[in-house]
Amino acid sequence: MIRRLCLRTAARSFRPAVYRRYYHATMTSDDPSVAPSPAPAMIPPAVEAAAPEKRGMVVLAPMVRSGQLPMRLLSLKYGADLVWGPETIDKALIGTTRIENPETGCVDYMRAGLVIRLCPPREKSKLIFQLGTASPETAVEAAKIVSQDVSGIDVNSGCPKPFSTHAGMGAALLKDPDRLISILKALVAGVGPSTPYALPISVKIRLLKTIDETHALITNLCKTGISTLTLHCRTVPMRKTERAIRDALAGASDICRAAGVRFFVNGDVKNWAHAQSLIREYNIAGGAMIAIAAEANPSVFCDTGVKEWREVLADYLTIAMETENPFANTKFCMMNLVPGKQPLREKLARAKTFREVCDAVGMECTIPEERDVGTVKTQRMTAAEERDAQAKKEKDERLERLAELKRRKAEEGEGAGEETGKRVKMDVQQAAPMDGVVPLPTVGVAEAVDTAV
């Protein structure tokens, strides 16, 4: 055993020497039959690869929490060509009140609370509003409500989450393509490019079970009059941690190109350069959509490369305060922007207001103190603490008043006891019996009646 190990070790140490002698012999041999080996190519020093040529658009995907206003504005700042808003349920939008904020330039759609916040001066020309819907009628009604603040309406038919599919929305529409087609046709007829609203209509789908089924669905959807179609290269059961499947991509792109429909690819798109590579590889007439990578660092839209996370974090917080973004969403997005092992994550996790977040980051808080109330949970906790403090104060005051009342009664009782004793003594003396007369015993009313009888 030991001998074999020694032989193996000697063989390993011998091979490079053999290779070197053979290489030298082939380069210096005088034998004309031995062709000299070509000289090894010189490896140039490492240089940064030049950015690829722009062949298509790179856009922000719709994301329920990460796709709120600050992330959209920051993505546009870093170079996103378009931004999709988070899925908003049509029935939640119907009945809202549109409220403009002249200080921030934002528009709030309010119902019992905030449904969605937009900023038309800064994003309208590049904002695609995504609807969650299962009805042609409510979809059109909701689209008309936001039509003045957006540049397009998208139908979500790819979200696999239960909050969307349980009501027949999202990915559930892929199982009911007739309903999906009726919704798209209704939107095109109600608010589409040929109407006074002049809004392009788009749809976002996922892969079906087979390539043929996926291509057949895309062919039918392109006949509805839509302007854009996005294909998320995962099936409905797949999650974001699973690698995207691009087998149906080239065919889908060709179908949309032939129909005159702009096409976007979504799923595992890493950054601007990767997006351009995919667009070129699959001959896409449209662009690529980024989701997960943008959630972690929206500077993926920069054509010059991704920025350092601290710079991105400061830019995000600045925009969040400018637009007075709800604190809970701000904190959620900031936690996504900070790498996992950074000590700052612990400070952010403990923060309950913008001021605490700014202290952790080292920035000045621009939100007025009276409006820096933290999350809804924090507000409820603060309100509960205030109620408890008020209840304790009132209880202490009642106990103090009761103690004062007892003290006064005790003082009054002592004086009353002395007066009562004097009166009793005087009454007894006045009621003393005459000589030879025995006083009658005291009896009750009933006893007196019996005695009388």
C-alpha positions as CSV (number, residue, x, y, z in Angstrom):
1,M,0.0,0.0,0.0
2,I,2.8,2.4,1.0
3,R,4.7,1.5,-2.2
4,R,1.7,2.3,-4.4
5,L,1.3,5.7,-2.8
6,C,4.9,6.5,-3.3
7,L,4.8,5.5,-6.9
8,R,1.7,7.7,-7.5
9,T,3.4,10.6,-5.8
10,A,6.5,10.2,-8.0
11,A,4.4,9.9,-11.1
12,R,2.5,13.1,-10.4
13,S,5.7,15.0,-9.7
14,F,7.2,13.6,-12.9
15,R,4.5,14.5,-15.3
16,P,5.1,18.3,-15.5
17,A,8.8,17.7,-16.2
18,V,7.9,15.3,-19.0
19,Y,5.4,17.9,-20.5
20,R,8.1,20.6,-20.2
21,R,10.8,18.5,-22.0
22,Y,8.3,17.5,-24.7
23,Y,7.2,21.1,-25.3
24,H,10.9,22.2,-25.4
25,A,11.8,19.4,-27.8
26,T,9.0,20.2,-30.3
27,M,10.1,23.9,-30.3
28,T,13.8,23.2,-30.8
29,S,14.1,20.0,-32.8
30,D,16.1,20.0,-36.0
31,D,14.0,17.3,-37.5
32,P,11.9,18.8,-40.3
33,S,9.2,16.2,-39.6
34,V,8.5,17.7,-36.3
35,A,6.4,20.8,-36.7
36,P,7.1,23.5,-34.3
37,S,4.3,24.3,-31.9
38,P,2.9,27.7,-32.1
39,A,4.0,30.2,-29.6
40,P,1.5,30.6,-26.8
41,A,-0.8,33.6,-27.2
42,M,0.0,36.5,-24.9
43,I,-2.8,37.0,-22.4
44,P,-3.7,40.7,-22.2
45,P,-4.1,42.2,-18.8
46,A,-7.6,42.1,-17.3
47,V,-9.7,45.0,-18.4
48,E,-13.3,45.9,-17.7
49,A,-15.5,44.6,-20.5
50,A,-17.2,47.3,-22.6
51,A,-20.9,47.7,-22.1
52,P,-22.9,45.9,-24.9
53,E,-24.8,47.9,-27.4
54,K,-28.4,48.7,-26.4
55,R,-30.8,46.5,-28.4
56,G,-33.9,46.8,-26.3
57,M,-35.6,48.3,-23.2
58,V,-34.9,47.2,-19.7
59,V,-37.8,47.7,-17.3
60,L,-38.8,47.2,-13.7
61,A,-41.1,44.2,-13.0
62,P,-44.3,44.5,-11.0
63,M,-43.7,43.6,-7.3
64,V,-46.3,43.9,-4.6
65,R,-44.1,45.4,-1.8
66,S,-40.9,46.3,-3.6
67,G,-42.6,48.0,-6.5
68,Q,-44.0,50.9,-4.5
69,L,-43.3,54.5,-5.4
70,P,-39.7,55.1,-4.1
71,M,-38.4,51.9,-5.8
72,R,-40.0,52.9,-9.1
73,L,-38.5,56.4,-9.0
74,L,-35.1,55.1,-8.0
75,S,-35.2,52.6,-10.9
76,L,-36.0,55.4,-13.3
77,K,-33.2,57.5,-11.9
78,Y,-30.8,54.6,-12.6
79,G,-31.9,54.1,-16.1
80,A,-35.0,51.9,-16.3
81,D,-36.9,52.6,-19.5
82,L,-40.3,51.7,-17.9
83,V,-41.6,50.8,-14.5
84,W,-44.5,48.5,-13.7
85,G,-46.5,49.3,-10.6
86,P,-47.5,46.7,-8.0
87,E,-50.6,44.6,-8.7
88,T,-53.6,46.6,-7.5
89,I,-57.0,44.8,-7.3
90,D,-59.6,46.5,-9.4
91,K,-62.3,46.2,-6.7
92,A,-60.0,47.9,-4.2
93,L,-59.5,50.8,-6.6
94,I,-63.2,51.3,-7.4
95,G,-64.7,53.8,-4.9
96,T,-61.4,55.4,-4.0
97,T,-60.9,59.2,-3.6
98,R,-58.1,60.8,-5.6
99,I,-56.1,63.2,-3.3
100,E,-53.3,65.4,-4.6
101,N,-50.4,66.4,-2.3
102,P,-49.0,69.7,-3.6
103,E,-46.0,69.5,-1.3
104,T,-44.8,66.2,-2.7
105,G,-46.5,66.1,-6.1
106,C,-47.9,62.7,-5.3
107,V,-51.4,61.5,-5.8
108,D,-53.0,59.2,-3.3
109,Y,-55.9,56.9,-4.0
110,M,-57.6,56.5,-0.7
111,R,-60.4,54.3,0.5
112,A,-60.4,53.2,4.2
113,G,-56.7,53.8,3.9
114,L,-54.1,54.3,1.2
115,V,-54.6,52.0,-1.8
116,I,-51.7,53.2,-3.9
117,R,-49.5,56.3,-4.2
118,L,-48.4,57.6,-7.6
119,C,-46.2,60.6,-8.6
120,P,-47.4,61.7,-12.1
121,P,-44.8,64.6,-12.4
122,R,-41.9,62.1,-12.0
123,E,-43.2,58.8,-13.4
124,K,-46.4,59.1,-15.4
125,S,-44.8,58.9,-18.9
126,K,-43.1,55.7,-17.9
127,L,-45.5,54.1,-15.5
128,I,-47.5,50.9,-16.4
129,F,-50.3,50.3,-14.0
130,Q,-50.9,46.6,-13.3
131,L,-54.4,45.4,-12.4
132,G,-55.4,42.3,-10.6
133,T,-58.8,41.4,-12.1
134,A,-61.2,38.6,-13.0
135,S,-63.9,40.7,-14.6
136,P,-64.0,42.7,-17.8
137,E,-66.4,45.2,-16.3
138,T,-64.5,46.0,-13.1
139,A,-61.2,46.0,-15.0
140,V,-62.4,48.8,-17.3
141,E,-64.0,50.7,-14.5
142,A,-60.7,50.6,-12.4
143,A,-58.6,51.5,-15.5
144,K,-60.6,54.6,-16.1
145,I,-60.1,55.8,-12.5
146,V,-56.3,55.9,-12.8
147,S,-56.1,56.7,-16.5
148,Q,-55.0,60.3,-16.1
149,D,-52.0,59.3,-14.0
150,V,-50.5,56.4,-15.9
151,S,-49.2,55.5,-19.4
152,G,-50.5,52.0,-19.7
153,I,-52.6,49.2,-18.2
154,D,-51.3,45.7,-17.6
155,V,-53.3,42.7,-16.6
156,N,-51.6,40.3,-14.1
157,S,-52.1,36.7,-15.2
158,G,-49.0,35.3,-13.8
159,C,-49.0,35.8,-10.0
160,P,-49.2,32.4,-8.3
161,K,-49.9,33.8,-4.8
162,P,-53.2,32.7,-3.1
163,F,-54.2,36.3,-2.5
164,S,-54.5,36.7,-6.2
165,T,-55.5,33.3,-7.5
166,H,-58.2,32.6,-4.9
167,A,-60.5,35.1,-6.6
168,G,-59.8,33.9,-10.1
169,M,-57.1,36.6,-10.7
170,G,-53.4,36.3,-11.5
171,A,-52.2,32.8,-12.6
172,A,-55.7,31.5,-12.3
173,L,-56.5,33.3,-15.6
174,L,-54.1,30.9,-17.4
175,K,-56.6,28.1,-16.6
176,D,-59.4,30.2,-18.0
177,P,-58.0,31.8,-21.2
178,D,-61.4,32.7,-22.5
179,R,-61.9,35.0,-19.5
180,L,-58.4,36.5,-19.9
181,I,-59.1,37.2,-23.6
182,S,-62.4,38.8,-22.7
183,I,-60.7,41.1,-20.1
184,L,-58.1,42.2,-22.6
185,K,-60.6,42.9,-25.3
186,A,-62.8,44.9,-22.9
187,L,-59.8,47.0,-21.9
188,V,-58.7,47.6,-25.4
189,A,-62.3,48.7,-26.3
190,G,-62.8,50.7,-23.1
191,V,-59.5,52.5,-22.5
192,G,-57.2,51.4,-25.4
193,P,-55.3,53.4,-27.9
194,S,-58.3,54.1,-30.1
195,T,-60.3,55.6,-27.2
196,P,-60.1,59.0,-25.6
197,Y,-58.0,57.5,-22.8
198,A,-55.4,56.3,-25.3
199,L,-53.8,53.7,-23.0
200,P,-51.8,50.8,-24.4
201,I,-52.9,47.5,-22.9
202,S,-50.5,44.7,-22.0
203,V,-50.5,41.4,-20.2
204,K,-48.0,39.4,-18.2
205,I,-48.2,35.6,-18.3
206,R,-46.2,32.5,-17.2
207,L,-45.2,29.4,-19.1
208,L,-47.8,26.7,-19.5
209,K,-47.1,22.9,-19.3
210,T,-45.7,22.6,-22.8
211,I,-44.1,24.9,-25.3
212,D,-46.9,24.4,-27.8
213,E,-49.5,25.4,-25.2
214,T,-47.6,28.5,-24.3
215,H,-47.2,29.5,-28.0
216,A,-50.9,28.8,-28.7
217,L,-51.9,31.1,-25.8
218,I,-49.6,33.8,-26.9
219,T,-50.9,33.6,-30.4
220,N,-54.5,34.1,-29.1
221,L,-53.6,36.9,-26.8
222,C,-51.9,38.8,-29.6
223,K,-55.2,38.9,-31.4
224,T,-56.9,40.9,-28.7
225,G,-55.4,44.2,-29.6
226,I,-52.8,44.3,-26.9
227,S,-49.6,46.4,-27.3
228,T,-47.2,44.4,-25.1
229,L,-46.8,40.9,-23.8
230,T,-44.4,39.8,-21.0
231,L,-43.4,36.2,-20.6
232,H,-42.1,35.1,-17.2
233,C,-40.0,32.1,-18.0
234,R,-41.3,29.9,-15.2
235,T,-44.4,27.8,-14.8
236,V,-47.0,28.6,-12.2
237,P,-45.7,26.1,-9.6
238,M,-42.1,27.3,-9.9
239,R,-40.7,29.8,-7.4
240,K,-38.1,32.5,-7.9
241,T,-35.3,30.3,-6.5
242,E,-35.7,27.9,-9.5
243,R,-33.8,28.6,-12.7
244,A,-35.9,30.2,-15.5
245,I,-36.7,28.0,-18.5
246,R,-36.0,29.7,-21.8
247,D,-37.0,26.9,-24.2
248,A,-40.2,28.7,-25.4
249,L,-38.6,32.2,-25.6
250,A,-37.5,32.3,-29.2
251,G,-40.8,31.1,-30.5
252,A,-42.7,33.5,-28.3
253,S,-40.6,36.4,-29.5
254,D,-41.3,35.4,-33.1
255,I,-45.0,35.2,-32.6
256,C,-45.2,38.7,-31.0
257,R,-42.9,40.2,-33.6
258,A,-45.2,38.8,-36.4
259,A,-48.3,40.2,-34.6
260,G,-46.7,43.6,-34.1
261,V,-46.8,43.2,-30.3
262,R,-43.9,44.4,-28.2
263,F,-42.4,41.5,-26.2
264,F,-40.6,41.4,-22.9
265,V,-38.7,38.5,-21.2
266,N,-38.8,38.1,-17.5
267,G,-37.1,35.6,-15.1
268,D,-33.5,35.5,-13.9
269,V,-32.5,38.7,-15.7
270,K,-29.5,40.0,-13.7
271,N,-28.7,43.5,-14.9
272,W,-28.6,45.8,-17.9
273,A,-25.8,44.0,-19.7
274,H,-27.4,40.6,-19.2
275,A,-30.7,42.0,-20.5
276,Q,-29.1,43.2,-23.7
277,S,-27.4,39.8,-24.1
278,L,-30.8,38.0,-23.8
279,I,-32.4,40.5,-26.2
280,R,-29.7,39.8,-28.8
281,E,-29.6,36.0,-28.3
282,Y,-33.4,35.5,-28.7
283,N,-34.0,38.3,-31.2
284,I,-36.5,40.0,-28.9
285,A,-38.4,43.0,-30.3
286,G,-39.0,44.7,-27.0
287,G,-36.8,44.2,-24.0
288,A,-36.2,42.5,-20.7
289,M,-37.8,42.9,-17.3
290,I,-35.9,42.7,-14.0
291,A,-37.4,41.8,-10.7
292,I,-35.3,40.0,-8.0
293,A,-32.0,41.7,-8.9
294,A,-33.7,45.1,-8.9
295,E,-35.2,44.4,-5.5
296,A,-31.7,43.9,-4.1
297,N,-30.1,46.8,-6.0
298,P,-32.0,48.9,-8.4
299,S,-28.8,50.3,-9.9
300,V,-28.9,47.1,-12.1
301,F,-30.5,49.4,-14.6
302,C,-27.3,51.4,-15.0
303,D,-25.5,50.7,-18.3
304,T,-22.2,51.5,-16.6
305,G,-22.5,48.8,-13.9
306,V,-24.0,48.3,-10.5
307,K,-23.4,50.9,-7.8
308,E,-22.2,50.3,-4.2
309,W,-25.1,49.4,-1.9
310,R,-24.5,52.3,0.5
311,E,-25.0,54.8,-2.3
312,V,-28.1,53.1,-3.4
313,L,-29.5,53.0,0.2
314,A,-28.9,56.7,0.6
315,D,-30.6,57.5,-2.7
316,Y,-33.6,55.2,-1.8
317,L,-34.1,56.8,1.7
318,T,-33.9,60.3,0.2
319,I,-36.7,59.5,-2.3
320,A,-38.7,57.7,0.4
321,M,-38.7,60.8,2.6
322,E,-39.4,63.1,-0.4
323,T,-42.6,61.2,-1.2
324,E,-43.4,60.4,2.4
325,N,-43.6,56.7,1.7
326,P,-45.2,54.6,4.4
327,F,-42.6,53.7,7.0
328,A,-43.3,50.0,7.0
329,N,-42.7,49.7,3.2
330,T,-39.6,51.9,3.5
331,K,-38.1,49.7,6.2
332,F,-38.9,46.6,4.2
333,C,-37.2,47.8,1.1
334,M,-34.1,49.1,2.9
335,M,-33.6,45.7,4.6
336,N,-33.5,44.2,1.1
337,L,-30.9,46.7,0.0
338,V,-28.5,46.0,2.8
339,P,-26.4,42.9,2.4
340,G,-27.2,40.1,4.9
341,K,-24.2,40.3,7.3
342,Q,-23.9,44.1,7.6
343,P,-24.3,45.4,11.2
344,L,-26.6,48.1,9.9
345,R,-29.4,45.4,9.4
346,E,-29.7,45.0,13.1
347,K,-30.1,48.8,13.6
348,L,-32.7,49.0,10.9
349,A,-34.6,46.1,12.3
350,R,-35.0,47.9,15.6
351,A,-36.0,51.3,14.0
352,K,-39.6,52.3,14.5
353,T,-39.6,55.8,12.8
354,F,-37.8,57.6,10.0
355,R,-35.7,59.5,12.5
356,E,-34.4,56.2,13.9
357,V,-33.6,55.0,10.4
358,C,-31.8,58.2,9.5
359,D,-29.8,58.0,12.7
360,A,-28.7,54.5,11.8
361,V,-27.7,55.5,8.3
362,G,-26.2,58.8,9.2
363,M,-28.6,61.1,7.3
364,E,-30.8,64.0,8.2
365,C,-34.5,63.3,8.5
366,T,-36.6,65.6,6.4
367,I,-40.0,64.3,7.4
368,P,-41.9,66.6,9.9
369,E,-41.8,65.2,13.4
370,E,-45.6,65.3,13.7
371,R,-45.9,63.1,10.6
372,D,-43.1,60.7,11.6
373,V,-45.4,58.2,13.3
374,G,-43.8,55.0,12.2
375,T,-45.7,51.9,11.1
376,V,-49.4,51.2,11.7
377,K,-48.3,48.6,14.3
378,T,-46.1,51.3,16.0
379,Q,-49.0,53.7,15.9
380,R,-51.2,51.2,17.6
381,M,-48.6,50.4,20.2
382,T,-48.1,54.0,20.9
383,A,-51.8,54.6,21.1
384,A,-52.1,51.7,23.5
385,E,-49.3,53.0,25.6
386,E,-50.9,56.4,25.7
387,R,-54.3,54.8,26.7
388,D,-52.6,52.8,29.4
389,A,-50.8,55.8,30.8
390,Q,-54.0,57.9,30.8
391,A,-55.9,55.1,32.5
392,K,-53.1,54.8,35.2
393,K,-53.2,58.6,35.7
394,E,-57.0,58.6,36.1
395,K,-56.8,55.6,38.5
396,D,-54.1,57.3,40.6
397,E,-56.3,60.5,40.7
398,R,-59.3,58.5,41.9
399,L,-57.3,56.8,44.6
400,E,-56.0,60.1,45.8
401,R,-59.5,61.6,45.9
402,L,-60.8,58.5,47.7
403,A,-57.9,58.7,50.3
404,E,-58.7,62.4,50.8
405,L,-62.4,61.7,51.3
406,K,-61.7,59.0,53.9
407,R,-59.4,61.3,55.7
408,R,-62.0,64.0,55.9
409,K,-64.7,61.5,57.0
410,A,-62.4,60.3,59.7
411,E,-61.8,63.8,61.0
412,E,-65.5,64.5,60.8
413,G,-66.3,61.2,62.5
414,E,-64.2,62.0,65.5
415,G,-65.9,65.3,66.1
416,A,-69.4,63.8,65.5
417,G,-68.6,61.0,68.0
418,E,-67.9,63.5,70.8
419,E,-71.1,65.4,70.1
420,T,-73.2,62.2,69.9
421,G,-71.8,61.1,73.3
422,K,-72.9,64.4,74.9
423,R,-76.4,64.2,73.5
424,V,-76.9,60.6,74.6
425,K,-75.8,61.5,78.2
426,M,-78.1,64.5,78.3
427,D,-81.0,62.4,76.9
428,V,-80.5,59.7,79.5
429,Q,-80.4,62.2,82.2
430,Q,-83.6,63.9,81.0
431,A,-85.3,60.5,80.6
432,A,-84.5,59.3,84.2
433,P,-87.6,57.7,85.9
434,M,-89.5,59.3,88.7
435,D,-89.3,57.8,92.2
436,G,-91.4,54.6,92.4
437,V,-92.2,54.4,88.7
438,V,-90.6,51.6,86.7
439,P,-90.0,52.4,83.1
440,L,-91.6,50.2,80.4
441,P,-89.3,48.1,78.3
442,T,-88.6,49.3,74.8
443,V,-90.5,47.2,72.2
444,G,-90.8,47.1,68.5
445,V,-93.9,48.1,66.5
446,A,-95.1,44.5,66.1
447,E,-94.6,43.8,69.8
448,A,-96.5,46.9,70.6
449,V,-99.4,45.8,68.5
450,D,-99.5,42.4,70.1
451,T,-99.5,43.9,73.5
452,A,-102.3,46.2,72.6
453,V,-104.4,43.3,71.4
